[in-house]
Amino acid sequence: MTKALVASKNSVKVLAAEDALKIFCGETVMIEGSSLDIDTGVRDQPVSLIETTTGALNRLEAIKSIPGYDFYIAIEAGAYQVETPLGTMWYACACAAVVDDSASTPSLAFGPGAPLPYNLVRHLEEGKDLNDAMAIETGHQDTGKSGGFYSWFTDGNITRRSSSAEAVLVALYGLKRGGKA
């Protein structure tokens, strides 16, 4: 049986990792969430790809020396902006960092990038996190521990869990195929 440790107490992230590993391994997996309070070294709401990847890598670094697991998984949610022909656009994403018990270099991957509406972006620009922005603008409370922004944005068709699972799954295949950070 494959065993993995997830660098989070958040049940959504733990379940996302489990979903991805079941697909990747094709077997029953044993997943545990870390009980550690992990300092990601970034803001509560990362607002760039460098901050988001740094948060994921710092989460991973905090757990990867704990023995007894086949995989170590970290997920960091963040937002980032991109210059496009349409102007500056903001996106939400999940970044997964994964390492196995034999690799020293992790694999990094992202889940789908969903465009953030301006009414949410303005709160990020003021220093609020996406959970606070969602509460203010939509009335949804504590979205980081539920369906998340994605669930609201896609009418429940994509959730924080499923978008995070996609990031983990792609990172697992990156590890398998040699696409490491």
N, C-alpha and C positions, 0 to 999 in steps of 0.2 A: 504494500500500500504506500502510495506517495504521501509524504508529509511536507507541509509548508507552513512557514511562519509569516504573518502579515504584520507590517509595521504600523498597526493602528488598533485602537479600541473600537473604532466605528464599525458597526455591524454591516453597513452597506458595503464598505470596502472589503471586509472579510468575505462576505457572500459573493462579491464580484470576483475575487481571487479564486474562490471555490468553483464558481461557474466556469471560469477560464481553464482551470486545471483539469476539471472533469473532461472537457473537450480535448485538451492537449494530451492528457494521459490515457484517456479512454478507459478509465477505471475509477473506482471509489478512491477518494482522497481524504486525508485528514488535514484540516485547516485550523490553525489557532491564530487569534489576534494577540498581538503583543500587549502585555500589561504595563509596559514602560511608558512614562511620560516623555515623549520625544520632542526635542527642540529641533525644528526643521531648519532653523537659521535664516528663514525668510518670513515675510509678513504673513499674517493670518490669511490674507487674500493675495496670493502671488499675482502680479499684473504684468508678467512678461514670460516668455518661454524660458529664459535663463533662470528666473526665480522659480518657476514651476519645476523645471528639471533639477535644480539645486535642492529644492525641498524634497523631491522624491529620492534623490541620491543620498541626502543626509538622513532621511528615514531609514533607507536601506543600510547605511553604514552603522546605524545604531543597533541593528538586530543581527547582521550577518555573521557575527562571531559566536552567536548562541548555538551550541551544538545540538545535533539530533534531527536536523531537517534536510530534506532533499532540495527544497527551494525556499528562497527568501524573497518576499514581494513587498514593494512599497508603492503606494498610489498617492499622488498629489494633484488636487484639482486647482486649476488656475484660469486666468484670463490673459489674453494677449491682444495686441493690435498689429494690424498689417496694413501697409500702404498698398492700395489697389488702384486700378484706373477709375474706380468709382469713389475714391477718397479713402480716408482712414476708416477701417472696419475693425470692430472688436469681436473676439470669439471666446467662448468658454471651452475648456478641454480638460481631460484627465491625462496625466502622464504616469506611466508605470515603469518602475525600475525593478528588474528581476535578475537574480543570480542563483546559480545552483551550487551544490556543495563542492563542486570541483573547479568552478570558474572563479577567477579573481576579478574579472572585468564584467560589470553588469550590462545587460541589454536594456535600452530605453525605447519606449514607444508611446504613441499618443492614441487616444480614442478620437471619435469624431469631433471636429471643431464646429460648434453651433454658433451662429451669429447672435451677438448680444444686442437687444434693442437699446436705443439711446437712453430711454428712461431708466434703464438699469446701469448703463455705462456711466452716466453722470454721477451716480452714487459711488462707483468705483474710483472715479477721478477725484472725488472728495475724501477718499480714504476708507470708505465703508467696504465691508465684504459682500459677496454676492448673496449670502443668507440674509443680511440686513436689507439689501436692496430689494430682494424678493418680498420680504415682509412688508416693507414700505409700499411697494408698487402693486403687489398682487394680493397681499394679505396672507400668503403662505408662510407659515412659521417653521423655522429649523429645517429648511429644505436639504441641508447637507447630510442629514441623517434619515432622509426619506427618499422620495423619487427625484428630488433635486430640480435644478433649473431645467434639465432636459425633459423631465416628465411634464412640467408646465408648458414648455416651449413646443413639444411635439404631441400634446394632448394625450400623454401617457404611452405613446408608441415607442419612445426611447426613454430610459430612466437613467439615473445616476449609476445604478448598479450595472445595467447593460452596457453603458458607454465605458465605464471603468473596466468591466470584464473584457471588452474589445481591446482596450489598451494593454491589459495584462496578457491576453492571448497573443497579440502581435509581438509583445516583448518576449514571451516564451519562444515563439518561432524565431525571433531574432537571435536568441541565445542558441537555439538548435542549429540555425543556418550560419552562425558566425557574425551576425550583425550587431556587434557590441558597441557600447558607448566609447 
